[in-house]
């Protein structure tokens, strides 16, 4: 029986909260330790299920792991067990974890072979691995799919640099290809590369290990292959999705919250999008202060037409925060169209919000119009279940602002992405317990 959160809404929260390390960065950075036999020390690791599973998986594959504390870990991949990577145990364990696909690039670069399970993880529509596989093939890897056990095998006698134009700027796809290319012979150019902060962080780490990468932060990466990479130290950025979630939470619950150490320079357009919803926030050094606000009013475009907020590859607005924006809009004054372009089923949690009393028109699987209640009516607590990580936290925010008791089931999905979220919110005064 999986656990649930029981939430009594209506409390105004107050205090400081520190964001965890970035989940999406962690999965790439921790995979990159496989590129060198030397020691790599990583800090600000989020203590969450997906990341802990990946660390466990590396340990079973022969990486020496010393967890200095919950958020600092030393890795040394000087004795990888390649046989384990073809075993039923690996297949079973790695199949539970989307992030396990990220070790393919490093393994291919260093050992000339890799194994990828068919991905598991979120129910947010098809998440293709095509970008990864096609990128590896361009670099000279052969790809064999074993339909009996849903397993992809990759092998190469030596990767060679090449020019490639990605058909989508996939973050994990770009990361995987970069990790393969840093040790390929010659020069690799990746155009239409993802350029999210996660990826910039990975590239900076690889450069500290001895890789030669130009164009970091842009959509064209030029990589000159090197023969050997060494150890390094790396500190992860704070999780920008969590920071966005806390901004939304503060507004919805009329709370006064300070988000400490928010890595403000890496947040891109995120603060601006919340300001468009009418939320006041002040950048104070590296902290974000959100004052308690009775109401917030959605801006319109300059010609008076309804605001549209849509996702777009970085430096556009991240799809991971659209669910949060949608929830926050339910109590704003005014209306907004939320357009989720990248995934086709991320809006399917709005039926729960409608049950809670929100006014939302779901136009199609990609678009929803939210008509803000402007605090004329509070949302009502209900029992609901969380379909994916980000929707889970959006529903949690709705519940914290609602009247009465809400029960959120299937919270394993929330735990996959947010560390000790219930404890941290209780410290701010939230009435939330695990049952």
C-alpha positions, 0 to 999 in steps of 0.5 A: 500500500503506497502512502498518501498525504493528508492536507488541511488547507487554509494556513498561511505559511511563513519562513525560509526554505532552501531548495534542494539540488536540481534533480534533472541535473543530478541524473546527468552529472552522476552518470558522468562519473563513469567517464573516468577511473579517477575520483569525482566528488559531487555536492548538493545532491538531492536526496530523492528516490530517482537519484538514490536509485541511480547511485545504487545502480552505479554501486552495483555496476562496480563504482566505489561510492562513499556517501560523505553526507546525504548531499555529498558523495564521492564516486570512483569508477575504476573497476566497472563490472560490464557483465553486471550491465547485461544481467537480469538484475540490471535490467529489472532495476534500471527499467524502474528508472528513466535516468538510467538511460544516461549511463549509455553515453559514458559507457560507450565512450569509455568501454565501447558498449552500453545497454539501455532498458526501455524507459519507465518513469512518468505517465506524461506521454511518449518520451522517445529515446530516438534522439539518444540512439540516432546521436550514438549511431552518428558517432559510429555506434551500432544499435541492436534491439532485443525485442525478447527482453525490451533491451537496447544494446549499443557497441562500437569499435571506436566513436568518431566525431561528426556533424549532427543536427538534432531533430529536437533539443532534448536535454537528456539526449544532448547530455548523452551525446555530449558524454559520448562525444567528449572521448570520440576521435576528432571533432563533433558539432551538435546543432539544435543542442539543448542549452538548459542550465542542467546541460551547461553544468554538465559541460562545465564539469566535463571541461574541469575533467579535461574535455574540450567543449565550445559553445556552452550555453548556446544551441551549437556545441563543438567538441574536440575529443580527448583520450582521457578524462580525470577526476573533479569536484562539482556542485549542483545548482538549486532545483529551479522547478522547486523554486518555481513551485515555492513561488506558486505556493506562496502566492496561492496560500497568501504566504510570506516566504523567502527562498534562500540560495535560489541560484537567481542568475540561472533561473532565466525567464521563470521569475518573469512568468510568475510576475505576469500572473501578478505575483510580487517577488523581490530578488535579494542577492541570491534569495527570492522574497515573496511578500504575503499578497491578498490578491494577484492579477494576471496581466494581459498582453499590451493589446488587451488580449488574454495572456498565453503561457506556453512551454518552450526549450530553454531559454524559454519557459520550462514545461515542468512549471506549467502545471504549477502556473496553471494551479496558481492561475486558478485563484488569480484575478483574470484569465490565462491560456496555458499551452503545453506544447511538449507533452500530450498528457500533462494537463490531464490532472485538471479534472481534479482541480475542477472537482475542487471548484476551479474554473478551467476549460480543457480545450484539448490535450495541450491547452487549458483556459483558466478563469481565475476565481480571484479568491471569491471562492476557495477551492474545496479539499477532495481525495485525488491521486497524482499522475506525475511528479509535477502534477503531484506538487501542483495538486499539493499546492491546491490542497494547501490553499483549499478549504477542508481536508484533501487526501493525495494518493500515489505520492511516490510520484512526488517523492521521486522528485522532491526531498522531504517535501512534507517536513519542509512545508510543515516547518513553514506552518503547513498542516500536512501529514503522511498516512 
